[in-house]
Amino acid sequence: MTLSPAFPLHADASLPMLPFADVRQAVLTMAQEHELPVLEDSASSVIVEVPAFGRYRFAPAGSGIAIRISAAMPDRLHMLKEGVAGHLDAVRPGASDALRWPDAAAVGALPPNVHFTAVQSVTPIGSAFLRVRVKASGLAGFQDDAIHFRLLLPPAGCAAPEWPRVAENGATVWPAGEKALHRPVYTTRWISHEAGLMEFDIFLHDGGRATEWARQARPGDRLAIAGPGGGGIPETSKILLYADETALPAAARILENLPPDSRGEAVLLSEKGAGCGYPVTAPEGISVTWLRRRDGHSLASRALAARRESPGHFLWFASEKAGVQRLREAIKQDKPAPGQSYIAAYWSQS
């Protein structure tokens, strides 16, 4: 099978003692859970695509497996290698320890998806957000198809932080113990590749490590980030979108980038409803409804009802973990085709 020219970078490896049949079943289960397209499933290979990022190919090789990863960019190739390590360890704990990639970055090097940035400004947005602008080089991977990334925040008061490094198997080794980094996920709200500038919005809540960092951040401060990762802006003109405060930046970026003739609805939940002051614009055909959290609304219930009434719409849902789990379980019963939804837990009450 000829791989798409959209993924021109390749990396190959093998594991001689891991049976293809076991890996094949694990990969197919993973693809089903994450709604990833399976491009081939046969006795000779299984190929799964991770939209925008690349493809995994597993094939039998003697008593073991041959692995090929294809990707669009070096940082995404690295992240797919990490994904392979996780999938193999799910089949047999520790299996990824034997992985070796001929093209791997030097052991101990900074992973290619980790970037150091400099804070340019911190600006209040509405009553509950701070917008942070940073400057950095090498942000080519931050595109509309991958709008999320992680902040890498050292422990408070840590004068000599440790940063992640590449292991012998090509995966990332993160500092642990007292040097462990806080790694919350945020959304690229705006980016200029020409100027090397990027903005993201932090929802303010007392006790949050990222909130504390943002309130103290000043121009010139150094900030490490890892990414991009996660979902992107859906390629659709029919959408059902549901988000609470933590997901408002992602929801806003998606809505303002939809085609002008888009149809659907956006339901946004916050403590003050529209009174939170977070700016959201959408095409005329998208109804935007703000709900107040204290009124007891369930985003999951509204999403399920709308999905029944509007089949064929892309479902985008991000909020607290319990609602996400309920929605996923309900939708799983319908066995939807891959690529028809994005459902993610942005925080957990537990």
N, C-alpha and C positions, 0 to 999 in steps of 0.2 A: 504494500500500500504506500503510495506517495504522500509524504507529509506536506501540509500546506506551506507555501512560501511565506505565510504570515509568521511562521515560527522558524526562523533560519538558524538559530543556535541549537547545537546538539551536545549532549553529554551521554557517554556510555559507561556501563559498569556491569558486573556480574556477581552472582552469589552461587557457588557451586553446590551447596547442600540444602537449598530451600526449594521444595517441590513446587513446580509451576501450578499444579492443580490447587494447592492451598492458597497461593498468592492470587490466582485468578478469582477465586471465590471472594476473598477479602476485598479485592479491588472493585468487583461488581457490587458488593454490599456498600462500600464507601460511595460509589457513584450514585447508587439509588438514594442513599441518605442525604446526599448533597445536591441531588438533581443535576448530575453532570452527564453530558452526552457520552454514550458508549459507541465509539466509531467502529470497533471490531471486537467480536467475541467468538473465538474459535479455538480449536485445539492447538493452533500454531501461534496465536498471540491474542492479547486483550489490549485495546487502546482506548484510553479515556481522555477526553479533553477537559481542561480547566479554562473556561472561556476567558479570552483576553490574555491569559498567562502562558498557556502552552499545552503540551500533551505528555501523557505517560504511555509507554509501550512496554509490556512485559511479554517475554517469549520463553519457551523451554530451551534449555541449553544443557544437554546431558542430564545429570540428576538434579540440576539447579535451574536458575533463571538468568536471562539476559535482560538488561534494562536499558531503555533509551528514553531520555527526556529531551523534548524540543520546546524552545521558548522564544519569545520575541526580543528580550533584552537580558543582559547579564544578571541584573538583580532578580529578575523573575526566574531565571534558570536556577539561581541559588535557592530561591524559596521553594521551587518544585523539588529540588534535591532534599530539602528538609521534609517536604511532604512524603517523599518516597521512604525516608528513614522512619517516619511515624507509621506508615502503612505496613512496612516490613516488621517492625517491632510489635505491631498488633497481631501479626501472624505467629511470630516466634520472638518473645522478649529477648532483646539484645542482638537480634539478627543484623541490625544496621551497623553494628560495631565493625563488621568485616567489609563494609562498603569502601571502595576506593575509586575515586573519579580521576582519570588521567589529566583532566583539565582543571582540577580543583585549585582554588587559591591556596597560597602558602599556609601551612598549618600555623595557627596563631595569629593570622592576619585578621583585620577588621572585616566583617562580612560586607559584601558589595551592596547590600540594601540598608546599611547603616550610614547615616549622614550627620555631619556636625553643621549646625546652623547658628546664625547670630540674630538675636532679637533686634528688631527695628522699632517696633512700637507696640503698645498695649492700649486698646481703646474700648470703653464700655459700649455694649450693644443692648438696647432695651434695659430691663431692670435685672436681668439674671445671667448675662453673658459678658465675657471679655473676649475681644477679637485680638489675636496675636499675629503680628506680621514678622516673618523671619526671612533671612537672606542666606542662600547657599548655592553652591554649584553642584552639578551632577544630579539634578532632579528630573531628568528626562523621562523616567518611568512614571511620574505622577501625571496621568492622563485621565480622560473622562471614563475610561474603562476600569479604573482602579482608584477610587477616591478616598480610601481610608489608609491610615498609618498609625504607628504607635509613638507616643512620647517615651523617652527613656530617662526617667528621673531617678537620680541617686538618692540614697537615704538622706533625710534631713541632717545637715551638719557634716556630711561626708566631704572631707577636704581632698581626698584622693580617690575618686570613683574608679571602679573597674568597668571595662566595656566588653561586650561580647566578642568572641573570637571564633575562627573557623577550626573545627575539629578535623581529625584525620579522615573521617567518613564524609566530609563536606558539609555537615550540618553545623548549626550554631551552638556554641557552648555559652550559656549565660552565667554571669556571676551569681553566686548563691550566698546564703547565710547573711551576715551583717552587710555585705556588699551588694545584695540583691537589688535589682532595679525595679521601680514601679513602672509598668508598661501599659497604661490605658490607651484605648483606641480613640482616635479623633478623625474628623473629616476635613479634607482639603476644601476649604470654602472658595478659594480663589487662588490662581497661580499665574505668574508671568514667567515663562521659561526664558524669554529674552533678557529680562532683568534679574532672573534668579531670585524672585520674590514669591512667597507663599503666605496665605492667611488661613487661620483656623480659629474656631470659636469654642471657648470653654464654658460649659454650664456651671455656674457657681453654686456650690452647696457646702455648708460648713462641715469641716472635718475631712474634706476631700484633699488628697495629696496634690492633684493637679490644680485644684482651686488655690491652695496655699502657694504653690509655685507661681501661678499666674498673677496673684495679687502682689507678689514681691518682685516679679520680673521687671527688669529695666533694660533700655536700649544698650546693646553691647554684650548682654549676657549670652553665654553659650548654651545651646540646647541640642541634645542628640535626639534624633528620630530614626525610626526603622520603617521601611516600606518602599513603595505602597503595597497594599494588600486589600483583601476583602472585595466587596462588590463595587460596581461602577454605576453609571447612569444608564438605566434600562433603555434599550433601543425599541421603543414602543410609542404609539400615540393613543393607547388605551390603558389607563392605569387606575388602580385603587391603592391609595397610599395612606398609611396610618403611622403616626409617630408621637412619642411623648417628648418632654423637654430635652432629654439626652440625645434625641435623634433629629431635633429641629434643624441643625446645620446641614445634615445630609439631605433631609426632606426638601429644604429650601433650594439647595443646589440642583437637585433633580428636577423640581417643579419649574425652575426658571430656565432649564435647558431642554424641556420637552418641545416637540414640534408645535407650531402655532395652532394647528388644527386638532390638538389632543382633546380627548374626552375622558371623563371619569370623575373621581372625587378624592379629596385630601382631607383627612380628619386629624386634627392636631390637638394634643392634650397637654395642658400646663396648669400650674397652680392658679394662675390668674387668667387663664384663657388667652384671648387676644391681648389682654392687658399686660402680658409679659413684655410686649413691645418688640418681639423678635420679627424682623422684616421678612415677609414671605410674598412672593409674586408667582402667579401661575397663568397659563393660557386661559382665555375666556371660557373655554369648554370644560374646565376643571372647577368644580365647586369646592370651595375651601371652607371648612367648618372648624371653629375653635371650641374646645370643651374645657371646662374647669374641673380639675382633679377632685375637688371636694364634693362635686355633685355625684360621684360614684359611677361614672361611665366606664364601660368595659370596651377597650379598643378591639380586643379579640372577638367579642360578640358582634360588634359592628362590622368587622372585616368579614366574618363568616356569612353574615346576612347579605352584605353587598356582593360577595363572591357568588352566592346563589342567584342573585338578581341580575348580575352582569358577567356571565361567563365569557371567557375570551379576553378578559382584562388581565394585565400583569399585576400581580399582588406584591406590594412593597410594604413590609411591616417591621418596625423596630421599636421595642419598648422594654419593660421589665421581664425577667426570665419566665415567671409563671404564666403570663399571658402568651408568650412566645411558644412555650411548650404545649399549651392547650391548643393553640392554632395549628401547630405542626401536626399534632396527633389527629386532629379533625381532618386536615387536608390529606394526610397520608392514606386515609381510607379510600380516597378517590384515585390513588395512584396516578398523579398528574404527570404530564410529559415534562422532561427536563427543561429548565430555563424559563418557567412560567411564573416564578416567584423569587423574592428575596425576603427571608424571614430571619431576624437576628435579635438576640438578647443583648441589649446595650448596658444593662445593669441587673443586679439581683438584690432583693430585699433580704435574703437569708445570708 
